[in-house]
Amino acid sequence: MKIVDAYYKIKLFNLPIFRTNDIATYLQITTSHASHILSRLAKSEHIKRIKHGMWAIPELVEPLIIPQYLTAPLPCYISLHSALYYYGMISQVPDTIYAVSLAKTKCYSTPLGRMSIHHINAEFFFGFDTLENGVNLAAPEKALLDVLYLSAAKSKLFSALPELELSKDFSINKAKEIIQQIKTVKTKTLIERRFTAIIKQQS
């Protein structure tokens, strides 16, 4: 199969992100043949290699959806500084796309951006919506509380917040309700203390 023909058919597949096995099945060729074709398309920059066995068509991809593919089959959603910037709560553009997940904490450097995945316990994995483009995005309250939740992590990555301004649709009461759902007393107390300090700074 010619590379040009393969690329045309892959675009008709209409998936922004796909795996080598997907293309092998779709084109009815062997996995090794599909891998060879995709590698050549990547060299010519028609597609991008996200990680081993995973590829993307750059012009079709919404970068914020990439973490969902990286953590699959475990779920994740965009949060932390990425969500705070999305809601206009911080002005500094993050140089990394941040997400939280039930998967292990891990960073990925991809041709479409750096992805930083952070593990949280199942009890705190909620508070997000799925946008029309398929991106799972934390509510503004949950995005801020996720930062506070991870502030005690060993990496200290979230120990300090950039200058913050709560968005107009941010609900303090909703945030407090979310905090009450934390079962671990120590974690709950830490988040309550930091959240109270942030609210005082905003007033």
C-alpha positions in Angstrom: 0.0 0.0 0.0 1.3 3.4 -1.0 2.0 5.9 1.9 -0.2 8.6 0.2 -3.1 6.1 -0.1 -2.7 5.0 3.5 -2.7 8.6 4.7 -5.9 9.4 2.7 -7.7 6.4 4.2 -6.5 7.2 7.7 -7.9 10.7 7.4 -11.2 9.2 6.3 -11.1 7.1 9.5 -11.9 10.4 11.2 -10.2 9.7 14.5 -7.9 12.4 15.8 -6.0 9.9 17.9 -5.6 6.2 17.2 -3.5 3.2 17.9 -1.4 1.1 15.6 -3.8 -1.8 16.1 -6.7 0.4 15.0 -5.1 1.2 11.7 -4.0 -2.4 11.1 -7.6 -3.5 11.5 -9.1 -0.6 9.5 -6.7 -1.1 6.6 -6.7 -4.9 6.9 -3.0 -5.2 7.1 -0.6 -6.6 9.7 0.4 -4.7 12.8 4.0 -4.5 11.7 3.0 -3.1 8.3 0.7 -0.6 10.0 3.6 0.4 12.3 5.9 0.9 9.3 3.3 3.1 7.5 2.6 5.2 10.6 6.4 5.7 11.3 6.9 7.0 7.7 3.9 9.3 8.0 5.4 10.6 11.3 8.7 11.2 9.7 7.0 13.3 7.0 5.1 15.1 9.8 1.7 14.1 8.5 0.9 12.6 11.8 2.5 12.8 15.3 3.6 10.0 17.6 2.0 10.6 21.0 3.5 7.6 22.7 4.5 4.0 21.7 1.7 2.7 19.5 -0.4 5.9 19.7 -0.6 8.5 17.0 -2.5 11.7 16.2 -3.4 13.9 13.2 -2.4 17.3 14.5 -5.0 19.4 12.7 -7.8 17.3 14.1 -6.7 17.1 17.7 -7.9 19.2 20.6 -4.8 19.0 22.9 -6.9 19.0 26.1 -8.4 15.6 25.1 -5.0 13.9 24.8 -4.7 13.0 28.6 -7.8 10.9 28.3 -6.1 8.7 25.7 -2.9 8.5 27.8 -4.6 7.2 30.9 -7.2 4.9 29.2 -8.7 2.6 30.3 -8.6 4.6 33.5 -10.5 7.9 33.3 -9.2 11.4 33.8 -10.3 15.1 33.5 -8.6 18.4 32.8 -8.1 20.3 36.1 -5.6 22.2 38.2 -3.8 25.1 36.5 -5.2 24.2 33.0 -8.8 24.4 34.2 -8.1 27.5 36.3 -6.7 29.2 33.2 -9.7 28.1 31.2 -12.0 29.8 33.6 -9.9 32.9 33.7 -9.0 32.4 37.4 -5.2 32.7 36.7 -3.7 34.9 34.0 -0.4 32.9 33.5 -0.7 30.5 30.5 0.3 27.0 31.7 3.1 25.5 29.6 1.8 22.1 30.5 -1.7 20.5 30.3 -2.7 19.3 33.7 -5.1 16.5 34.4 -6.1 14.4 37.4 -6.8 10.7 37.1 -7.3 7.4 38.8 -4.1 6.4 36.9 -0.6 6.8 38.3 1.0 10.2 38.4 3.1 10.6 35.2 4.4 13.2 32.8 4.4 12.8 29.0 6.3 14.9 26.6 4.5 14.8 23.2 4.8 16.7 20.0 1.5 18.3 20.8 2.5 19.5 24.3 3.6 18.3 27.7 1.0 16.4 29.6 1.1 16.1 33.4 -1.2 13.5 34.9 -1.8 13.4 38.7 -3.3 10.6 40.7 -6.1 11.3 43.1 -8.1 8.8 45.2 -11.4 7.5 43.9 -13.3 9.2 46.7 -12.3 12.6 45.2 -12.7 11.7 41.5 -15.8 13.7 40.6 -16.8 17.3 39.8 -16.3 17.5 36.1 -18.3 17.8 32.9 -17.8 16.6 29.4 -17.7 19.4 26.8 -19.1 19.2 23.3 -15.6 18.3 22.0 -15.3 15.4 24.3 -13.0 17.0 26.8 -13.6 16.2 30.5 -13.2 19.4 32.3 -13.3 20.1 36.1 -15.8 22.6 37.4 -14.1 25.8 38.6 -14.6 24.9 42.3 -13.2 21.4 41.8 -10.2 22.7 39.8 -9.2 24.9 42.7 -9.8 22.2 45.3 -7.8 19.7 43.2 -4.8 22.0 43.6 -5.3 22.2 47.3 -5.8 18.4 47.5 -2.4 17.8 45.8 -0.7 20.6 47.6 0.8 18.2 50.2 2.2 15.9 47.5 5.9 15.0 47.7 6.7 16.9 44.5 5.5 20.2 46.1 4.4 21.2 42.6 1.1 22.6 43.8 2.3 24.0 47.2 2.0 27.5 45.9 -0.7 29.0 43.8 -0.2 31.8 41.2 -2.1 35.0 41.7 -5.7 33.9 41.7 -9.0 35.6 41.0 -12.2 33.7 41.5 -14.5 33.6 38.4 -18.0 35.1 38.5 -19.6 31.7 38.4 -17.4 30.3 41.2 -19.6 29.1 44.1 -18.1 29.2 47.5 -21.0 27.1 48.9 -20.5 24.5 46.2 -16.8 24.3 47.0 -17.6 23.8 50.7 -20.0 21.0 49.8 -17.2 19.3 47.8 -14.8 19.6 50.7 -17.3 17.9 53.0 -17.3 14.8 50.8 -13.6 14.2 51.7 -13.5 11.2 54.1 -9.9 11.5 55.2 -9.9 13.9 58.2 -6.3 15.1 57.8 -6.8 15.9 54.1 -10.2 17.5 54.7 -8.8 19.8 57.4 -5.8 20.8 55.2 -8.0 21.8 52.3 -10.5 23.6 54.5 -7.7 25.7 56.0 -6.2 26.6 52.7 -9.5 27.3 51.1 -10.6 29.6 53.9 -7.3 31.6 53.5 -7.9 32.0 49.8 -11.5 33.3 50.3 -10.2 35.8 52.9 -7.6 37.0 50.3 -10.4 37.5 47.7 -12.6 39.6 50.0 
